[in-house]
Amino acid sequence: MNCWVFIPIKSPAYCKTRLAPVLDEAERQYLVAAMLERVYTAACAVAGPDRTFILGPSRHALGNKVRQFGDPGVGLNPAATSARDAALQGGVERLILLSADLPRVTTDDVAALINIPARTIAVAPDESGQGTNALSLPLPQASDFRFHYGLGSCAAHREEAARLALPLLTIVRPDLAFDIDEPAELAGWYNAGPNSSFTNQF
């Protein structure tokens, strides 16, 4: 299947500002880059480096060989729309949008987002069930999909599938659902043990 994976991420200075009470700027940037590298590596292992893109103004620490799709600079929803339109023009059959802040994501998680029945939209919620950690869109069937990242995005994305009269699959996988936005999530992940080679930096 011709599939593209886009990983949206802000510029380093604007990432994970809610962690400022517990991490200084250098620590936040290190955490963001490490999580991004894990997500990117998992996506590349499944989709391939030629079909995996950073969606945003910076590659962070990944280097110039990483494919980057520029963010128009007016928010995540317009950026996702631009990625969708580029995928349509490229004849892509499935578009994946995958959050950059998933410190435990695996290649099996990415494969689960790709191996979706034809004409079916898949959404992977965060642990609260409110946010959207990943979207999997069939193209061209979802060519008019409207992105609703923000408060209550998961419910809004389900409503989009209904509006387009496309089947919806909810993917619940622990490592795909776990993201780090708040200090409590960072503490819980760190205290759980050596989940990753970069936890000892904090």
C-alpha positions as CSV (number, residue, x, y, z in Angstrom):
1,M,0.0,0.0,0.0
2,N,1.2,3.5,-0.9
3,C,1.1,5.1,2.6
4,W,2.6,8.4,3.9
5,V,3.2,9.1,7.6
6,F,3.3,12.7,8.8
7,I,4.6,13.6,12.3
8,P,3.4,17.1,13.3
9,I,5.6,19.0,15.6
10,K,6.2,22.6,16.6
11,S,9.5,24.5,16.6
12,P,11.7,23.6,19.5
13,A,11.0,26.8,21.5
14,Y,7.2,26.1,21.5
15,C,7.2,22.4,22.4
16,K,6.0,21.1,25.7
17,T,5.8,24.4,27.5
18,R,3.5,22.8,30.1
19,L,6.5,20.9,31.3
20,A,8.3,24.2,32.2
21,P,7.6,23.8,35.9
22,V,9.7,20.6,36.0
23,L,12.1,20.9,33.1
24,D,14.2,23.8,31.9
25,E,14.4,24.7,28.2
26,A,17.3,22.4,27.4
27,E,15.7,19.5,29.1
28,R,12.4,20.0,27.3
29,Q,14.1,20.2,24.0
30,Y,16.1,17.0,24.7
31,L,12.9,15.2,25.7
32,V,11.0,16.5,22.6
33,A,13.8,15.4,20.3
34,A,14.2,12.0,21.9
35,M,10.4,11.3,21.7
36,L,10.4,12.5,18.1
37,E,13.3,10.3,17.2
38,R,11.5,7.2,18.6
39,V,8.3,8.0,16.7
40,Y,10.2,8.8,13.5
41,T,12.2,5.6,13.8
42,A,9.1,3.4,14.3
43,A,7.4,5.1,11.4
44,C,10.4,4.7,9.1
45,A,10.7,1.0,10.0
46,V,7.2,0.3,8.7
47,A,6.5,3.0,6.0
48,G,10.0,3.7,4.9
49,P,12.1,6.9,5.1
50,D,10.9,8.1,1.7
51,R,7.3,8.0,3.0
52,T,7.8,9.4,6.5
53,F,7.7,13.2,7.0
54,I,8.2,15.7,9.7
55,L,5.3,18.1,9.5
56,G,6.5,21.4,11.0
57,P,9.1,24.2,10.8
58,S,12.0,22.2,12.3
59,R,13.5,18.7,12.0
60,H,14.8,19.1,15.6
61,A,17.9,16.9,16.0
62,L,17.0,14.4,13.2
63,G,19.2,15.9,10.5
64,N,18.8,17.2,7.0
65,K,18.3,13.7,5.4
66,V,14.8,13.5,7.1
67,R,12.0,14.5,4.8
68,Q,10.2,17.6,6.0
69,F,6.9,19.1,5.0
70,G,6.7,22.8,5.9
71,D,4.1,24.0,8.3
72,P,2.1,27.0,6.9
73,G,2.4,28.5,10.3
74,V,-1.2,29.0,11.2
75,G,-1.8,25.9,13.4
76,L,-2.0,22.2,13.4
77,N,-5.3,21.8,11.6
78,P,-4.2,23.9,8.5
79,A,-0.9,22.0,8.5
80,A,-2.7,18.6,8.5
81,T,-4.9,19.8,5.7
82,S,-1.9,20.8,3.7
83,A,-0.4,17.3,4.3
84,R,-3.7,15.7,3.2
85,D,-3.8,17.7,0.0
86,A,-0.1,16.8,-0.8
87,A,-0.9,13.1,-0.2
88,L,-3.9,13.4,-2.5
89,Q,-1.7,14.9,-5.2
90,G,0.9,12.2,-4.7
91,G,-1.6,9.4,-5.3
92,V,-1.3,8.1,-1.7
93,E,-3.8,5.5,-0.7
94,R,-3.5,6.0,3.1
95,L,-2.4,9.0,5.2
96,I,-1.2,8.6,8.7
97,L,-0.9,11.5,11.2
98,L,1.1,10.4,14.2
99,S,1.8,12.5,17.3
100,A,5.5,13.2,18.0
101,D,5.2,12.8,21.8
102,L,4.8,9.1,22.2
103,P,7.8,7.8,24.2
104,R,6.7,4.2,24.1
105,V,5.4,3.8,20.5
106,T,6.4,0.7,18.6
107,T,6.6,-0.5,15.0
108,D,3.6,-2.7,15.8
109,D,1.6,0.4,16.7
110,V,2.5,2.1,13.4
111,A,1.6,-1.1,11.5
112,A,-1.8,-1.2,13.2
113,L,-2.5,2.3,11.8
114,I,-1.5,1.2,8.3
115,N,-3.3,-2.2,8.1
116,I,-6.8,-0.8,8.2
117,P,-9.6,-2.1,6.0
118,A,-10.1,-0.2,2.7
119,R,-12.3,3.0,2.9
120,T,-12.1,3.0,6.7
121,I,-10.9,5.8,8.9
122,A,-9.1,4.9,12.1
123,V,-8.5,7.0,15.1
124,A,-6.2,6.3,18.1
125,P,-7.2,8.3,21.2
126,D,-4.9,9.3,24.0
127,E,-5.3,7.7,27.5
128,S,-8.1,10.1,28.4
129,G,-10.1,9.2,25.3
130,Q,-10.4,12.9,24.5
131,G,-7.3,13.7,22.4
132,T,-6.2,12.2,19.1
133,N,-2.7,10.6,19.1
134,A,-3.1,9.2,15.5
135,L,-5.3,9.3,12.5
136,S,-5.4,6.9,9.6
137,L,-7.3,8.2,6.5
138,P,-8.1,6.3,3.3
139,L,-7.6,8.4,0.2
140,P,-9.2,9.6,-1.9
141,Q,-12.3,8.7,0.1
142,A,-11.3,11.0,3.0
143,S,-10.2,13.9,0.7
144,D,-12.7,16.2,2.4
145,F,-11.8,15.2,6.0
146,R,-11.8,18.2,8.3
147,F,-9.2,18.2,11.0
148,H,-10.2,19.2,14.6
149,Y,-7.1,18.9,16.7
150,G,-7.6,20.6,20.0
151,L,-10.0,20.1,22.9
152,G,-12.2,17.1,22.3
153,S,-10.5,16.2,19.1
154,C,-11.2,12.5,19.2
155,A,-15.0,12.9,19.3
156,A,-14.8,15.5,16.6
157,H,-12.8,13.2,14.4
158,R,-15.3,10.5,14.9
159,E,-18.0,12.9,13.8
160,E,-16.0,13.7,10.7
161,A,-16.0,10.0,9.8
162,A,-19.8,10.0,10.2
163,R,-20.2,13.1,8.1
164,L,-18.3,11.4,5.3
165,A,-20.3,8.2,5.7
166,L,-17.1,6.2,6.1
167,P,-16.6,3.3,8.5
168,L,-14.6,4.2,11.7
169,L,-12.2,2.0,13.6
170,T,-11.0,3.0,17.1
171,I,-7.5,1.8,17.8
172,V,-6.7,1.3,21.5
173,R,-3.1,0.3,22.1
174,P,-1.4,1.3,25.4
175,D,1.9,2.5,23.9
176,L,0.0,4.5,21.2
177,A,-2.3,6.1,23.8
178,F,0.5,7.2,26.1
179,D,1.8,10.7,25.5
180,I,3.6,13.3,27.6
181,D,2.0,16.7,28.0
182,E,1.8,17.3,31.7
183,P,4.4,17.0,34.6
184,A,2.3,14.2,36.1
185,E,2.6,12.1,32.9
186,L,6.3,12.7,32.8
187,A,6.7,11.7,36.4
188,G,4.6,8.6,36.0
189,W,6.6,7.5,32.9
190,Y,9.9,8.1,34.6
191,N,8.9,6.4,37.8
192,A,7.6,3.3,36.0
193,G,11.2,2.3,35.3
194,P,13.7,2.3,32.5
195,N,11.2,2.6,29.6
196,S,13.8,4.2,27.3
197,S,17.4,5.0,27.1
198,F,16.8,8.7,27.6
199,T,14.8,8.6,30.9
200,N,18.1,8.9,32.9
201,Q,18.5,12.5,31.6
202,F,15.8,13.8,34.0
